[in-house]
Amino acid sequence: MDYFKLKIAFLTSFIFFFTFSYAQIGIGRDNPRGILDVNQSNNKNTAGLVVPRTGDVTTIKTPEGDEPIEGTLVYDIKEECLRVKMETEWSQCLLDSVGLKTSVNQILGVGDNFKIKKVSAGYDNSLVIGIDGWLYTAGNNTNAKTGLGRSSGNTVSFTLILGQPTVYASAGYLHGVAVNQSGDLYTWGNNAGARTGQQAVTSGNTVVPTLVEEFGANTTYGRVIAAEAALTNSYALTESGKVYSVGTSTNGSSGTGGNLTTWTLLNIPETVQAISASYYTAGALSSTGNVYVWGTGANGRLGIGTANLTTPTQITFPQPIKQLSMGAACGIALATDNVTVYAWGRSGSATNTADWTSPQVITIPGFDPATDQVLSVAARRFDNGTGSIAIVTTIGVFVTGTNSYGMLGVNTTTTLTALQKISGLRVYRSTEFLEASIGYRHTLLTTGENQYNTEYNYVGYGMGYTTNGRLGAMSGNQRIPTII
């Protein structure tokens, strides 16, 4: 053994002896204040502690070559941040480049002052964007669909998932997608069929939000402004008005006629301003107000007969469309006049007795087109049987269709066969309800419920099934809107 190795062996032996004898180590001081204290006695340090650095956290191993244990800390050179090993995966940045601390809220749920600005109801989980702009998740963890590094159990309090300004999020059946303010796309959850679009990964789970490298500034396809997670597909809309698809082609859901393991541009003849997707149906709204749809056509849920459509096909409307919501069994659209609402598919007729295979005008009870306006529309996203719809107006929120577990918020579990107004919501003429999102057995609503319309008075409501934590900390089925 040479002199250098002898010194290393002696130092290692000394550290082990000292640790086991005193259970703490001080470097620079003889009275350490913890198991490891690297401060000088006068606390006037001239050098910092350098943690292990790596460009790929998956290469980190123990000295024996095993997987690192929970709590292992490294600096990710590529992401320029600290990351810690969680139960089955590495965390997102503990402190990212713009200084947003995420680690604490990944462990702790939201507080009493939690306010919701945007919502997406999935199959048995939910995604919400708070007024802080950050993304929160709750619900069933199976297949890592909550994105919290967990693949079992439930998250029963809304918990931070992405600690950076988020502009769009969509909760899918077994996966989720989100878009940040910079136009980056993040996906997580079950990779089967390449639905998360994570560089052609087709198995296992992506357990935390992971950057999709094809999108963003100075990348192959550019910045993303919206993204949708459906059953086995994901869709991304770029700021240039192009739509990209990935995942299976069940009943034409990929929009290309074949399965896609990499992000693929769809053939839509116009620039697109918005997208919507659920189950095996999807649609794109062009900048001129035209609508293109693809996927499952059964029961008229695409608004063009009952055949499956393997490529984007235009629906004919009498006037331009402003908002589109594609449901699992029906669809709904709002015209640019902010008054006319069209629906189609199973239960799209608001009678629950017949299927509409083309768009039909919906009559809203008590609605005066001269003074009232429609603010947003939503179709039930996950159900292959009957559908449900919600119409948010300046005089209240109207719902109809399947109402299992009270998900429509009208204090009953009976299926509705006509539009009914949700009672108990304080609606002011100066208040703008933001949106509704209908999942499998639960519904989310957001509103600026205040006469002064300040952002700090946004209120989020949940209705329906609470099992699995899909409505956060609520318990018992909620048959009326309950504040989250």
C-alpha positions in Angstrom: 0.0 0.0 0.0 1.5 3.3 -1.1 1.6 6.4 1.2 -1.5 8.1 -0.4 -3.6 5.0 0.0 -2.4 4.6 3.6 -3.5 8.2 4.3 -6.9 7.6 2.8 -7.4 4.4 4.8 -6.3 6.1 8.0 -8.7 9.0 7.4 -11.6 6.7 6.6 -11.0 4.6 9.7 -10.8 7.8 11.8 -14.1 9.1 10.5 -15.9 5.8 11.0 -14.4 5.6 14.6 -15.4 9.2 15.4 -18.9 8.8 13.9 -19.7 5.6 15.7 -18.3 6.9 18.9 -19.8 10.3 19.0 -22.6 10.1 16.2 -21.5 13.5 14.8 -18.7 15.0 12.8 -17.3 18.5 12.9 -14.9 19.8 10.2 -13.4 23.1 11.2 -14.9 23.0 14.8 -14.6 20.7 17.8 -18.2 21.1 18.9 -20.4 20.0 16.0 -24.0 20.9 16.2 -25.3 18.0 14.3 -24.3 14.6 12.9 -22.2 16.6 10.3 -21.1 20.3 10.8 -18.7 21.7 8.3 -18.8 25.3 9.6 -15.7 26.9 11.0 -15.9 27.8 14.7 -16.3 31.5 13.9 -18.8 30.7 11.1 -16.7 32.8 8.7 -16.5 30.2 5.9 -14.7 31.0 2.7 -15.8 27.9 0.8 -19.1 26.1 0.3 -20.2 22.5 0.3 -20.2 21.0 -3.2 -22.7 18.2 -3.6 -22.2 15.5 -6.3 -22.8 16.8 -9.8 -24.2 14.9 -12.7 -25.8 15.4 -16.1 -27.9 12.2 -15.7 -29.4 11.4 -12.3 -30.1 7.8 -13.5 -26.4 7.0 -13.3 -26.2 7.7 -9.6 -25.4 4.6 -7.6 -24.2 3.6 -4.2 -20.5 2.6 -3.7 -21.7 -1.0 -4.1 -23.3 -0.3 -7.4 -26.9 -0.4 -6.1 -29.7 2.1 -6.7 -29.4 5.1 -4.4 -31.5 5.2 -1.3 -34.2 7.8 -0.6 -32.8 11.1 0.5 -29.7 11.0 -1.8 -29.0 14.6 -2.9 -27.3 15.6 -6.2 -26.9 18.7 -8.4 -28.4 18.1 -11.9 -26.1 19.9 -14.3 -28.6 19.7 -17.1 -31.6 21.1 -15.2 -29.3 23.4 -13.1 -30.9 22.5 -9.8 -30.8 20.2 -6.8 -32.7 17.0 -6.9 -33.4 14.3 -4.2 -34.1 10.6 -4.6 -37.7 9.8 -3.7 -39.3 6.4 -3.3 -39.1 5.2 -6.9 -37.8 8.2 -8.8 -35.9 11.4 -8.6 -37.7 14.5 -7.6 -38.2 17.6 -9.8 -36.0 20.6 -9.0 -35.9 21.5 -5.3 -34.9 25.0 -6.3 -35.1 25.8 -10.0 -33.5 28.5 -12.1 -36.2 31.1 -11.3 -36.0 30.4 -7.5 -39.3 28.5 -7.0 -39.1 26.2 -4.0 -41.1 23.1 -4.6 -39.8 20.5 -2.2 -41.8 21.5 0.8 -45.1 21.6 -1.0 -44.4 18.2 -2.6 -44.7 16.8 0.9 -47.3 19.2 2.4 -50.8 19.7 1.2 -52.3 23.1 0.5 -53.5 25.4 3.3 -56.8 27.0 4.1 -56.1 29.9 1.7 -55.8 27.7 -1.3 -57.4 29.3 -4.4 -58.0 27.6 -7.8 -57.8 29.4 -11.1 -58.0 26.5 -13.7 -59.2 22.9 -13.4 -59.0 19.5 -15.2 -61.0 16.5 -13.9 -59.6 13.2 -14.9 -60.8 9.6 -14.4 -60.1 9.3 -10.7 -57.8 12.3 -10.1 -57.7 16.0 -10.6 -55.3 18.8 -11.7 -55.7 22.4 -10.6 -53.7 25.5 -11.2 -53.8 27.8 -8.2 -53.8 31.6 -8.3 -50.0 31.3 -7.6 -49.8 29.8 -11.1 -48.4 26.5 -9.8 -49.9 23.1 -10.6 -51.4 20.9 -7.9 -52.7 17.3 -8.0 -54.9 14.9 -6.0 -56.4 11.5 -6.5 -55.4 7.9 -7.2 -51.6 7.3 -7.6 -51.9 4.1 -9.6 -49.6 4.2 -12.6 -48.1 7.4 -11.2 -50.9 9.4 -12.7 -50.7 12.0 -9.9 -47.0 12.6 -10.8 -45.8 12.7 -7.2 -43.4 9.8 -7.5 -46.0 7.3 -6.1 -47.5 4.3 -7.8 -50.0 3.1 -5.2 -52.4 4.5 -2.7 -54.2 7.9 -2.9 -53.2 11.5 -2.5 -56.1 13.0 -0.6 -55.0 16.6 -0.4 -54.1 18.8 -3.3 -50.3 18.7 -3.4 -47.9 20.6 -5.5 -46.7 18.8 -8.6 -45.0 21.5 -10.7 -43.5 24.5 -8.9 -43.3 26.9 -11.8 -45.8 29.1 -13.6 -48.2 26.8 -15.4 -50.7 27.9 -18.1 -52.4 24.6 -19.1 -52.9 21.1 -17.6 -54.9 18.1 -18.5 -55.7 15.0 -16.4 -55.9 11.9 -18.5 -57.0 8.3 -17.8 -53.6 7.0 -16.6 -51.4 10.0 -17.3 -51.2 13.8 -17.2 -49.8 16.7 -19.2 -48.9 20.3 -18.3 -47.5 23.4 -20.1 -45.5 26.0 -18.3 -45.3 29.7 -19.0 -42.1 29.3 -21.1 -43.9 26.9 -23.5 -42.3 23.7 -22.2 -44.3 20.5 -22.1 -44.2 18.1 -19.2 -45.9 14.6 -19.1 -46.1 11.8 -16.5 -47.9 8.6 -15.8 -48.3 5.3 -17.6 -46.2 5.0 -20.8 -48.0 2.2 -22.4 -48.6 2.9 -26.1 -46.2 5.8 -25.8 -49.1 8.0 -24.5 -46.8 10.3 -22.5 -44.6 11.0 -25.5 -41.4 10.5 -23.4 -38.9 9.8 -26.2 -40.7 6.7 -27.5 -40.9 5.1 -24.0 -43.7 2.5 -24.3 -43.8 0.7 -20.9 -43.5 1.4 -17.2 -44.4 4.7 -15.6 -42.9 8.2 -15.7 -43.5 9.0 -12.1 -42.9 12.7 -11.9 -43.5 15.5 -14.5 -40.7 15.1 -17.0 -39.8 17.6 -19.8 -40.7 16.5 -23.3 -37.5 17.6 -25.1 -39.1 18.0 -28.6 -41.0 21.1 -27.4 -40.0 24.5 -26.0 -37.9 27.4 -27.2 -35.2 26.6 -29.8 -36.4 23.0 -30.1 -37.7 20.8 -32.9 -41.4 21.9 -32.8 -41.3 25.1 -30.8 -43.2 26.4 -27.7 -46.5 24.7 -26.6 -49.5 26.7 -25.6 -51.9 23.9 -24.7 -51.8 20.1 -24.3 -54.4 17.4 -23.7 -54.3 13.9 -22.1 -56.9 11.5 -23.2 -57.2 7.7 -22.7 -54.2 6.4 -24.6 -53.1 9.6 -26.4 -51.5 13.0 -25.8 -51.9 16.1 -28.0 -49.8 19.3 -28.0 -50.7 22.6 -29.6 -47.8 24.9 -30.5 -47.8 28.7 -30.7 -47.5 28.4 -34.4 -50.9 26.8 -34.5 -49.8 23.2 -35.2 -51.1 20.1 -33.5 -48.9 17.1 -32.6 -50.1 13.7 -31.5 -48.6 10.6 -29.9 -50.1 7.3 -28.7 -52.3 4.6 -30.0 -54.8 4.8 -32.9 -57.7 3.1 -31.3 -60.7 4.0 -33.4 -58.6 6.6 -35.1 -57.6 8.5 -31.9 -54.1 9.3 -33.0 -55.4 11.3 -35.9 -53.1 9.6 -38.4 -54.6 6.2 -38.8 -51.6 4.5 -37.1 -50.0 4.1 -33.7 -47.5 6.8 -32.9 -44.4 6.3 -30.7 -43.1 9.8 -31.5 -44.8 13.2 -31.7 -46.3 13.5 -35.2 -47.8 16.6 -36.9 -51.5 16.2 -37.7 -52.8 17.2 -41.1 -55.1 20.1 -40.2 -55.4 22.7 -43.1 -55.7 25.7 -40.8 -53.8 27.2 -37.9 -55.3 26.0 -34.6 -56.0 28.1 -31.6 -57.4 25.5 -29.1 -57.6 21.7 -28.7 -59.8 19.3 -26.7 -59.6 15.6 -26.1 -61.2 12.8 -24.0 -61.3 9.0 -24.1 -60.9 8.2 -27.8 -62.1 11.5 -29.2 -60.3 14.7 -30.0 -60.9 18.0 -31.7 -59.1 21.2 -32.9 -60.5 24.7 -33.1 -59.0 26.8 -35.9 -58.2 30.5 -35.7 -61.2 31.1 -38.0 -63.6 29.3 -35.8 -63.8 26.0 -37.7 -63.8 22.7 -35.9 -61.9 19.5 -36.9 -62.5 16.2 -35.1 -61.1 12.6 -35.1 -61.4 9.3 -33.2 -64.5 7.3 -32.2 -67.7 8.2 -34.0 -70.2 5.9 -32.2 -73.4 7.5 -31.1 -72.5 10.7 -33.0 -69.9 11.8 -30.5 -67.8 13.4 -33.2 -70.8 15.4 -34.6 -70.3 13.8 -38.1 -72.5 10.6 -38.4 -71.4 7.5 -36.4 -68.2 6.4 -38.3 -64.8 6.5 -36.8 -62.5 9.2 -38.3 -58.8 8.4 -38.6 -57.8 11.9 -39.6 -59.0 15.4 -38.7 -62.3 16.1 -40.4 -64.3 19.3 -40.4 -67.7 19.6 -38.6 -70.1 22.0 -40.3 -71.5 24.8 -38.1 -73.8 27.7 -39.1 -71.4 30.2 -37.5 -67.8 30.3 -36.2 -67.0 28.6 -32.9 -65.3 30.1 -29.9 -64.9 27.2 -27.6 -64.9 23.4 -28.1 -65.2 20.5 -25.5 -64.9 16.9 -26.7 -66.5 14.4 -24.4 -66.3 10.6 -24.2 -69.9 10.2 -25.4 -70.9 13.7 -26.6 -69.5 17.1 -27.6 -70.4 20.7 -27.0 -69.3 24.0 -28.6 -69.9 27.7 -28.0 -70.3 30.1 -30.9 -68.5 33.4 -31.2 -71.7 35.3 -30.4 -71.3 34.1 -26.8 -75.0 33.0 -26.9 -75.4 30.0 -29.2 -74.5 26.6 -27.8 -74.3 23.4 -30.0 -74.2 19.8 -28.7 -74.0 16.4 -30.3 -73.7 12.7 -29.5 -75.2 10.6 -26.7 -77.0 12.8 -24.2 -75.8 15.8 -26.2 -79.5 16.5 -27.0 -80.0 17.2 -23.3 -82.9 14.7 -23.3 -80.9 11.5 -22.7 -83.2 9.6 -25.0 -81.7 10.0 -28.4 -78.3 10.5 -30.1 -77.5 13.5 -32.2 -75.2 12.7 -35.1 -74.7 16.4 -36.0 -74.6 19.6 -34.0 -77.9 20.8 -32.6 -78.7 24.1 -30.8 -79.3 23.8 -27.1 -82.0 25.9 -25.4 -81.0 27.2 -22.0 -83.9 27.8 -19.6 -84.4 31.4 -18.5 -81.6 32.6 -20.7 -82.1 35.9 -22.5 -79.8 36.3 -25.6 -80.2 40.0 -25.4 -78.7 40.4 -22.0 -77.2 37.1 -20.9 -74.0 35.4 -22.2 -72.5 31.9 -22.2 -69.0 31.9 -20.7 -67.8 28.4 -21.2 -69.0 24.8 -21.9 -67.8 21.3 -20.9 -68.6 17.7 -21.8 -67.9 14.7 -19.6 -64.4 13.5 -20.4 -64.3 9.8 -19.2 -67.3 7.5 -19.8 -68.0 5.4 -22.8 -71.7 5.1 -22.1 -73.9 8.2 -21.6 -72.6 11.7 -21.4 -73.0 14.9 -19.3 -72.6 18.5 -20.2 -72.2 21.8 -18.3 -73.0 25.3 -19.6 -71.5 28.2 -17.6 -73.4 31.4 -18.1 -73.7 34.9 -16.5 -77.0 33.7 -14.9 -75.6 30.5 -13.5 -74.3 27.0 -14.3 -76.6 24.6 -16.2 -76.1 20.8 -16.3 -77.7 17.7 -17.7 -77.0 14.0 -18.4 -75.4 11.2 -16.3 -75.3 12.3 -12.6 -73.8 9.3 -10.8 -72.7 10.2 -7.2 -74.2 13.6 -7.6 -71.5 14.8 -9.9 -73.7 17.5 -11.5 -74.2 19.3 -8.2 -78.0 19.5 -8.1 -78.5 17.5 -4.9 -79.6 14.3 -6.5 -78.0 11.2 -8.2 -80.8 10.8 -10.7 -79.8 11.2 -14.4 -81.0 14.5 -15.7 -83.0 14.6 -19.0 -83.1 18.4 -19.3 -80.9 21.3 -18.5 -81.1 22.2 -14.8 -79.5 25.2 -13.0 -77.2 24.4 -10.1 -78.5 26.2 -7.1 -76.4 27.7 -4.2 -73.8 29.3 -6.4 -73.5 33.0 -5.8 -73.6 34.5 -9.3 -73.2 38.2 -9.8 -73.6 40.0 -13.1 -70.0 41.3 -12.7 -68.6 37.9 -11.8 -67.2 35.6 -14.5 -67.2 31.9 -13.9 -64.0 30.6 -15.4 -64.8 27.0 -16.4 -66.2 23.6 -15.6 -64.5 20.2 -16.1 -66.4 17.0 -15.8 -64.5 13.8 -15.1 -65.6 10.2 -14.7 -67.6 10.6 -11.5 -66.7 14.1 -10.4 -66.9 17.7 -11.6 -64.8 20.8 -10.9 -65.9 24.4 -11.2 -63.9 27.7 -10.8 -65.3 31.2 -10.4 -64.2 34.6 -9.3 -66.9 34.6 -6.7 -66.8 38.2 -5.7 -68.6 41.3 -6.8 -65.2 43.0 -7.2 -63.8 40.3 -9.4 -60.3 40.3 -7.8 -58.1 37.3 -8.5 -57.7 36.6 -4.8 -61.4 35.7 -4.6 -61.2 32.8 -7.1 -63.1 29.9 -5.6 -62.9 26.2 -6.7 -65.8 23.8 -6.2 -66.0 20.1 -6.4 -69.0 17.8 -6.8 -69.6 14.0 -6.9 -67.5 11.0 -6.0 -64.7 11.7 -3.4 -63.2 8.2 -3.2 -59.4 8.1 -4.1 -59.1 11.7 -3.1 -60.1 13.0 -6.5 -61.7 16.0 -4.8 -58.8 16.5 -2.4 -59.6 16.2 1.3 -63.4 16.0 0.9 -65.2 12.9 2.2 -68.6 11.5 1.4 -70.2 12.1 -2.0 -70.8 15.8 -2.6 -74.2 16.3 -4.3 -73.9 20.1 -4.2 -71.0 22.4 -5.1 -68.5 22.2 -2.2 -65.6 24.6 -1.9 -62.2 22.9 -2.3 
